[in-house]
């Protein structure tokens, strides 16, 4: 007689190492798929067993087909002793170099946002100019030529020596300096705006913008700020500065505003993208009763598709290959003369993972390499012609399309040909390519050392430590873990 044994109510996916949210101790975790949703089952010797919700759609989780080998960090400074996440610095086992190096200039802020992961606010401490310069120097030393330095805080622009630090950063061999700002000073400070605009070809403004509803601003920032934000955006654009809108998404607050934010950005040439960031539960924003309703990256993709009036499809979004596939999703959009078509419609993302990896900016060298691959796939009767003779009337049945790229509509084909023509003629500007990223930061509930080990966004400390973003915010910022000794300074 065969015994009838009960089935578990989940499918076992694998294991990782996470944290107990009660004490922040490192604990083992099972990864479970229950009803198409992902959970971590953890056991803490002190606080017992628990399950934490991680991802709303298992079909988007762990898409390892989009991952590529990481670049070996040019310099590591901490030998492995206890293992991840105890040995950050970077340690010898870290899997990826620094795509974005983040230097916090201050803990102070001119806002006191209810959901700030860093618990920044008025009256807190500024780092000295020497400390800020030391951190910038460290980034250059460990990377050689960093692609992106992000000046952050707190609110970096209220540092009394911000312009001096900003100028120092531009004297270094760094491709782009990104300013992570709430924008309030740019709304009124002409001296600040003029100083930053002088460096506009190597600057990107990473601009906090959560939506248009007054209740959104009150819930996330504590006060209504829309008029000041719009004034700042207009002034930045008039000064010729490129802007990325950075939207924190909170369930029940502003998830219905994603489409409006994208349209707002797409209509303004100097807004070159939107970064959507589901709220993390750390710092000042710890709401355990809301964890099961938290927004995760599949919810963001679904919301964008539903709110975009047919511009986007789910297939347009792919994981950023240089990080763990659960960390970042992105798409690039070519926009010109009122037309907008995601590049994934005519550039096969799966065949060009290395161009997406190890950086997020769609630079001219990357565009040119896409063109080279595109032409190589066309065959002898491509019809593309030389850069000066590409016809924008190429019919949809032309062979000038890689066979692995999805079929294009006639309208999409016309936009694709225009994109390639402008790229080959080197007339493609940064404003022509609009990027949308979705960044899923870790907190104590979702902490996953698999993701941490391939993190490419790193805090750079004046001490010389280079620490993955989420490890710093969850474990090192408030001193729960001590900084390990550096052996390579």
C-alpha positions as CSV (number, residue, x, y, z in Angstrom):
1,X,0.0,0.0,0.0
2,X,1.4,3.4,-1.0
3,X,1.2,6.0,1.7
4,X,-0.3,9.3,0.7
5,X,2.2,12.0,1.8
6,X,1.2,15.6,1.9
7,X,2.9,18.1,-0.5
8,X,4.6,21.2,0.7
9,X,2.9,24.4,-0.2
10,X,6.0,25.8,-1.9
11,X,8.7,24.8,-4.4
12,X,12.2,24.9,-3.1
13,X,14.4,27.1,-5.3
14,X,17.8,27.1,-3.5
15,X,19.6,28.7,-0.6
16,X,21.4,31.9,0.2
17,X,22.7,33.8,3.2
18,X,20.5,36.6,4.6
19,X,19.9,38.5,7.8
20,X,17.6,38.3,10.8
21,X,15.7,41.6,10.7
22,X,15.5,41.6,14.5
23,X,19.2,41.5,15.3
24,X,20.9,41.8,11.9
25,X,22.9,38.6,12.4
26,X,23.8,36.7,9.3
27,X,21.6,33.6,9.0
28,X,21.0,30.9,6.3
29,X,17.9,31.2,4.1
30,X,15.9,28.9,1.9
31,X,14.5,30.5,-1.3
32,X,10.9,29.4,-1.7
33,X,8.4,29.8,-4.5
34,X,4.9,29.9,-3.0
35,X,2.1,30.6,-5.4
36,X,4.5,32.3,-7.9
37,X,5.9,34.6,-5.2
38,X,9.4,34.4,-3.7
39,X,10.1,34.2,0.0
40,X,13.1,33.7,2.2
41,X,12.7,31.2,5.1
42,X,15.3,32.1,7.7
43,X,16.3,30.7,11.1
44,X,18.0,32.8,13.7
45,X,19.3,31.1,16.9
46,X,18.0,34.0,19.0
47,X,14.7,35.0,17.3
48,X,13.6,31.7,15.7
49,X,12.2,31.0,12.2
50,X,10.5,33.5,10.0
51,X,9.6,34.0,6.3
52,X,10.2,37.3,4.5
53,X,8.5,38.3,1.2
54,X,11.1,39.0,-1.5
55,X,9.6,39.1,-5.1
56,X,6.1,39.3,-6.5
57,X,6.7,37.2,-9.6
58,X,8.9,34.1,-9.7
59,X,9.1,34.2,-13.5
60,X,11.2,37.4,-13.2
61,X,13.4,36.0,-10.4
62,X,17.0,34.8,-10.9
63,X,17.1,35.3,-14.7
64,X,20.6,33.9,-14.9
65,X,20.6,33.8,-18.7
66,X,21.2,37.6,-18.6
67,X,24.3,37.4,-16.4
68,X,27.9,37.7,-17.7
69,X,31.3,37.3,-16.0
70,X,32.2,40.3,-13.9
71,X,35.2,42.4,-14.4
72,X,38.0,41.6,-11.9
73,X,38.4,44.6,-9.6
74,X,41.7,46.4,-10.3
75,X,42.5,46.5,-6.6
76,X,41.1,44.6,-3.6
77,X,42.0,45.5,0.0
78,X,40.7,42.9,2.4
79,X,41.5,39.1,2.5
80,X,38.6,36.8,3.2
81,X,38.3,36.0,6.9
82,X,34.7,35.4,7.9
83,X,33.2,35.7,4.4
84,X,30.5,37.8,2.9
85,X,29.2,40.2,4.3
86,X,31.9,40.6,7.0
87,X,35.0,41.4,4.9
88,X,33.9,44.4,2.8
89,X,36.6,46.6,1.5
90,X,36.5,45.2,-1.4
91,X,37.4,41.7,-0.4
92,X,39.3,39.2,-2.6
93,X,36.1,37.3,-3.4
94,X,34.0,40.2,-4.7
95,X,32.8,39.4,-8.2
96,X,32.6,42.9,-9.8
97,X,34.4,46.1,-10.2
98,X,32.9,49.5,-9.4
99,X,30.5,50.8,-12.1
100,X,29.3,53.6,-9.8
101,X,31.4,54.9,-7.0
102,X,29.3,56.8,-4.4
103,X,30.9,59.4,-2.1
104,X,28.7,60.9,0.6
105,X,29.7,64.5,1.3
106,X,27.4,65.0,4.3
107,X,24.8,63.4,6.6
108,X,22.9,66.7,6.6
109,X,19.9,67.4,4.5
110,X,17.4,70.3,3.9
111,X,14.6,67.7,4.1
112,X,13.7,65.1,6.7
113,X,12.0,62.5,4.5
114,X,9.9,59.9,6.4
115,X,11.3,57.1,4.2
116,X,15.0,58.1,4.1
117,X,17.2,54.9,4.3
118,X,20.1,57.0,5.7
119,X,18.0,58.9,8.2
120,X,19.5,62.1,7.0
121,X,18.2,65.5,8.2
122,X,18.9,69.1,9.2
123,X,21.8,69.8,11.5
124,X,23.8,66.6,10.9
125,X,27.5,66.4,10.2
126,X,29.4,67.4,7.0
127,X,32.5,65.5,5.9
128,X,35.6,67.6,5.7
129,X,36.9,68.7,2.3
130,X,40.0,66.5,2.9
131,X,37.8,63.5,3.7
132,X,35.8,64.0,0.5
133,X,38.9,64.4,-1.6
134,X,40.4,61.3,0.0
135,X,37.4,59.2,-1.0
136,X,37.5,60.6,-4.6
137,X,41.2,59.8,-4.8
138,X,40.5,56.3,-3.6
139,X,37.9,55.7,-6.3
140,X,40.5,56.7,-8.9
141,X,43.2,54.5,-7.4
142,X,41.0,51.4,-7.3
143,X,39.4,51.9,-10.7
144,X,42.1,53.7,-12.8
145,X,39.5,55.6,-14.8
146,X,36.1,55.4,-13.1
147,X,33.1,55.7,-15.3
148,X,30.8,57.3,-12.8
149,X,31.4,59.1,-9.5
150,X,28.1,60.0,-7.6
151,X,28.3,62.8,-5.1
152,X,25.6,62.0,-2.5
153,X,24.5,62.7,1.0
154,X,22.3,63.6,2.8
155,X,21.9,66.5,0.3
156,X,25.3,67.0,-1.2
157,X,24.6,70.6,-2.5
158,X,24.2,72.0,1.1
159,X,27.8,71.1,1.9
160,X,29.5,74.4,2.5
161,X,32.3,73.5,0.2
162,X,30.3,71.6,-2.5
163,X,31.6,73.6,-5.4
164,X,35.3,73.0,-4.4
165,X,34.7,69.3,-4.0
166,X,32.8,69.2,-7.3
167,X,35.6,71.0,-9.1
168,X,38.2,68.6,-7.6
169,X,36.2,65.6,-8.9
170,X,36.3,67.1,-12.4
171,X,40.1,67.5,-12.2
172,X,40.4,63.7,-11.9
173,X,40.2,61.1,-14.7
174,X,36.5,60.4,-14.1
175,X,34.1,60.1,-17.1
176,X,31.0,61.4,-15.4
177,X,30.1,63.1,-12.1
178,X,26.6,62.4,-11.0
179,X,25.0,64.7,-8.4
180,X,22.4,62.9,-6.3
181,X,20.1,65.7,-5.2
182,X,16.6,66.7,-4.2
183,X,17.0,69.7,-6.4
184,X,15.8,72.4,-3.9
185,X,19.0,74.5,-4.1
186,X,19.0,74.3,-7.9
187,X,15.6,75.9,-7.8
188,X,17.0,79.2,-6.5
189,X,20.8,79.2,-6.3
190,X,22.3,80.9,-9.4
191,X,25.9,80.5,-8.2
192,X,25.5,76.7,-7.7
193,X,23.7,76.3,-11.0
194,X,26.4,78.2,-13.0
195,X,29.2,76.3,-11.3
196,X,27.7,73.0,-12.2
197,X,26.7,74.1,-15.7
198,X,30.3,75.0,-16.6
199,X,31.0,71.2,-16.4
200,X,27.8,70.1,-18.2
201,X,29.4,67.8,-20.6
202,X,30.6,65.5,-17.8
203,X,27.7,65.9,-15.4
204,X,24.4,64.1,-14.8
205,X,21.9,65.4,-12.3
206,X,20.3,62.4,-10.4
207,X,17.1,64.2,-9.4
208,X,14.7,63.1,-6.7
209,X,11.2,63.2,-8.3
210,X,8.4,61.0,-6.9
211,X,5.4,62.2,-8.8
212,X,2.8,64.9,-9.2
213,X,0.3,64.3,-6.4
214,X,0.5,66.5,-3.3
215,X,-0.2,63.4,-1.2
216,X,2.8,61.6,-2.8
217,X,5.2,64.3,-1.7
218,X,3.7,64.5,1.8
219,X,4.0,60.8,2.3
220,X,7.5,60.4,1.0
221,X,9.1,63.7,1.7
222,X,7.0,65.2,4.5
223,X,5.9,68.3,2.6
224,X,4.6,69.4,-0.8
225,X,7.6,70.2,-3.1
226,X,6.3,70.0,-6.7
227,X,6.5,73.7,-7.6
228,X,10.2,73.8,-6.4
229,X,11.0,70.6,-8.2
230,X,9.5,71.8,-11.5
231,X,11.4,75.1,-11.2
232,X,14.6,73.3,-10.6
233,X,14.1,71.0,-13.6
234,X,13.4,74.0,-15.9
235,X,16.5,75.9,-14.6
236,X,18.7,72.8,-15.0
237,X,17.4,72.2,-18.5
238,X,17.9,75.8,-19.5
239,X,21.5,75.5,-18.3
240,X,22.1,72.6,-20.6
241,X,22.4,69.9,-17.9
242,X,21.1,66.4,-18.4
243,X,18.8,65.0,-15.7
244,X,17.8,61.6,-14.5
245,X,14.5,61.5,-12.6
246,X,14.8,59.3,-9.5
247,X,11.5,58.0,-8.2
248,X,11.0,56.1,-5.0
249,X,8.0,53.9,-5.3
250,X,5.8,53.1,-2.2
251,X,2.9,50.8,-2.3
252,X,-0.4,52.7,-2.0
253,X,1.3,56.0,-2.6
254,X,2.6,56.6,-6.1
255,X,2.7,53.3,-8.1
256,X,0.0,54.8,-10.3
257,X,2.3,57.7,-11.4
258,X,4.9,55.7,-13.3
259,X,3.5,56.3,-16.7
260,X,3.0,60.0,-16.1
261,X,6.6,60.4,-14.8
262,X,7.9,58.6,-17.9
263,X,5.8,60.8,-20.3
264,X,6.9,63.9,-18.4
265,X,10.6,62.9,-18.9
266,X,10.2,61.8,-22.5
267,X,8.7,65.2,-23.5
268,X,11.7,67.0,-22.1
269,X,15.0,66.5,-24.1
270,X,17.2,67.3,-21.1
271,X,15.6,64.6,-19.0
272,X,17.5,61.6,-20.3
273,X,16.0,58.9,-18.1
274,X,14.0,57.7,-15.1
275,X,15.3,55.5,-12.3
276,X,12.5,53.7,-10.4
277,X,13.5,52.5,-6.9
278,X,11.1,50.4,-4.8
279,X,11.2,51.7,-1.2
280,X,13.5,49.8,1.1
281,X,12.6,49.2,4.7
282,X,15.6,50.6,6.5
283,X,16.8,53.8,8.2
284,X,13.8,56.0,9.1
285,X,11.5,53.8,6.9
286,X,10.8,50.6,8.8
287,X,7.2,49.4,8.4
288,X,7.1,45.6,9.0
289,X,3.3,45.6,8.7
290,X,3.6,46.5,5.0
291,X,6.2,44.0,4.0
292,X,3.8,41.6,2.2
293,X,2.6,44.6,0.1
294,X,6.0,46.0,-0.8
295,X,6.6,46.9,-4.4
296,X,9.2,44.6,-6.1
297,X,10.7,45.0,-9.6
298,X,8.2,42.8,-11.5
299,X,5.4,45.2,-10.2
300,X,7.3,48.1,-11.6
301,X,7.7,46.5,-15.0
302,X,4.0,45.6,-15.0
303,X,3.0,49.1,-14.0
304,X,5.2,50.7,-16.7
305,X,3.7,48.5,-19.4
306,X,0.1,49.1,-18.2
307,X,0.6,52.9,-17.9
308,X,2.7,53.6,-21.1
309,X,-0.1,53.7,-23.7
310,X,1.5,50.8,-25.6
311,X,5.1,52.1,-25.8
312,X,6.6,49.4,-23.6
313,X,6.2,45.6,-23.4
314,X,7.5,43.3,-20.7
315,X,10.1,42.0,-23.2
316,X,11.7,45.4,-23.4
317,X,13.1,45.1,-19.8
318,X,16.2,43.0,-19.2
319,X,18.5,42.6,-16.1
320,X,21.7,44.7,-16.0
321,X,24.2,41.9,-16.8
322,X,27.1,43.2,-14.7
323,X,25.2,42.9,-11.5
324,X,23.1,40.0,-10.1
325,X,19.9,39.8,-12.3
326,X,17.6,40.6,-9.3
327,X,19.3,43.9,-8.7
328,X,18.7,46.1,-11.7
329,X,16.3,46.0,-14.7
330,X,16.7,48.4,-17.6
331,X,15.6,49.4,-21.1
332,X,16.9,52.1,-23.5
333,X,14.5,54.1,-25.7
334,X,15.4,55.9,-28.9
335,X,13.3,59.1,-29.0
336,X,13.2,61.5,-31.9
337,X,10.6,63.9,-33.3
338,X,7.9,62.5,-31.1
339,X,8.7,58.9,-31.8
340,X,9.8,56.5,-29.1
341,X,10.9,52.9,-29.6
342,X,12.7,50.7,-27.1
343,X,16.1,49.7,-28.5
344,X,15.4,46.1,-27.6
345,X,13.0,46.0,-30.6
346,X,16.0,46.2,-33.0
347,X,19.0,45.4,-30.9
348,X,18.9,41.9,-29.4
349,X,19.7,42.3,-25.7
350,X,20.6,38.6,-25.2
351,X,23.3,38.8,-28.0
352,X,24.8,42.1,-26.7
353,X,25.0,41.5,-22.9
354,X,28.6,42.6,-22.8
355,X,27.6,46.1,-24.1
356,X,25.0,46.4,-21.3
357,X,27.4,45.1,-18.7
358,X,30.0,47.0,-16.6
359,X,28.2,50.3,-16.9
360,X,24.8,52.0,-17.5
361,X,25.6,54.9,-19.7
362,X,24.9,54.4,-23.4
363,X,28.0,56.1,-24.7
364,X,29.0,56.7,-28.3
365,X,31.7,53.9,-28.2
366,X,29.0,51.5,-27.1
367,X,26.6,52.7,-29.8
368,X,29.4,52.3,-32.4
369,X,30.0,48.7,-31.3
370,X,26.3,47.9,-31.6
371,X,26.5,49.3,-35.2
372,X,29.5,47.2,-36.0
373,X,27.7,44.0,-34.8
374,X,24.5,45.1,-36.6
375,X,26.3,45.5,-39.9
376,X,28.2,42.3,-39.5
377,X,24.9,40.5,-39.2
378,X,23.4,42.0,-42.3
379,X,25.1,40.0,-45.0
380,X,26.2,41.2,-48.4
381,X,22.9,42.8,-49.5
382,X,22.3,44.7,-46.4
383,X,21.3,48.0,-48.0
384,X,22.6,50.0,-45.1
385,X,25.1,51.9,-47.3
386,X,27.9,54.1,-46.0
387,X,27.2,56.3,-43.0
388,X,26.5,59.2,-45.4
389,X,24.0,57.4,-47.6
390,X,21.8,55.4,-45.3
391,X,18.2,55.7,-46.5
392,X,15.5,56.3,-44.0
393,X,13.0,54.8,-46.4
394,X,14.3,51.2,-46.1
395,X,11.3,48.9,-46.2
396,X,10.4,46.6,-43.4
397,X,11.2,43.5,-45.5
398,X,14.9,44.6,-45.8
399,X,17.5,42.2,-44.7
400,X,19.1,44.8,-42.6
401,X,17.8,43.3,-39.4
402,X,19.4,40.5,-37.3
403,X,17.3,37.5,-37.7
404,X,17.1,37.0,-33.9
405,X,15.6,40.5,-33.4
406,X,11.8,40.5,-33.0
407,X,9.8,41.5,-36.1
408,X,9.4,45.2,-36.4
409,X,6.4,47.1,-37.5
410,X,6.9,49.6,-40.4
411,X,6.9,52.5,-37.9
412,X,9.5,50.7,-35.7
413,X,11.6,49.9,-38.7
414,X,11.7,53.6,-39.7
415,X,12.7,54.6,-36.2
416,X,15.4,51.9,-36.1
417,X,16.9,53.0,-39.4
418,X,17.0,56.6,-38.3
419,X,18.7,55.5,-35.0
420,X,21.4,53.6,-36.9
421,X,21.9,56.4,-39.4
422,X,22.4,59.0,-36.7
423,X,24.7,56.6,-34.8
424,X,26.9,55.9,-37.8
425,X,27.0,59.6,-38.7
426,X,27.9,60.3,-35.1
427,X,25.0,62.7,-34.7
428,X,23.3,60.7,-32.0
429,X,23.2,62.9,-28.9
430,X,22.8,61.9,-25.2
431,X,19.2,63.3,-25.3
432,X,18.3,60.9,-28.1
433,X,18.6,57.8,-25.9
434,X,16.3,57.7,-22.9
435,X,17.0,55.1,-20.2
436,X,14.7,53.5,-17.7
437,X,16.2,51.6,-14.8
438,X,14.6,49.7,-11.9
439,X,16.8,49.3,-8.9
440,X,15.8,46.8,-6.2
441,X,17.9,47.7,-3.1
442,X,18.4,45.3,-0.3
443,X,17.2,45.7,3.3
444,X,17.4,43.3,6.3
445,X,14.3,41.4,5.0
446,X,15.5,40.8,1.4
447,X,19.3,40.7,2.1
448,X,20.9,38.2,-0.2
449,X,24.7,37.7,-0.3
450,X,24.5,36.3,-3.8
451,X,23.4,39.8,-4.9
452,X,25.9,41.5,-2.7
453,X,28.9,39.6,-4.1
454,X,28.2,40.9,-7.6
455,X,27.2,44.5,-6.6
456,X,28.7,47.2,-8.8
457,X,27.5,50.2,-6.9
458,X,29.9,50.9,-4.1
459,X,30.3,53.4,-1.3
460,X,33.8,54.8,-1.3
461,X,34.8,55.9,2.3
462,X,37.6,58.3,3.2
463,X,39.2,55.4,5.1
464,X,39.8,53.7,1.7
465,X,37.1,51.1,2.2
466,X,35.0,50.2,-0.9
467,X,31.7,48.7,0.3
468,X,28.8,47.4,-1.8
469,X,25.9,49.9,-1.5
470,X,23.4,47.7,0.3
471,X,26.0,46.2,2.7
472,X,27.0,49.7,3.8
473,X,23.4,50.9,4.3
474,X,22.2,47.8,6.2
475,X,25.3,46.7,8.2
476,X,28.1,49.2,8.1
477,X,26.5,52.7,8.2
478,X,25.4,52.5,11.8
479,X,28.4,50.4,12.9
480,X,26.6,47.0,13.3
481,X,29.7,45.5,11.5
482,X,33.1,47.1,12.1
483,X,35.2,48.1,9.1
484,X,37.9,45.4,8.5
485,X,41.5,46.4,8.4
486,X,42.8,47.2,4.9
487,X,45.9,45.4,3.7
488,X,46.2,47.3,0.4
489,X,45.9,51.1,0.7
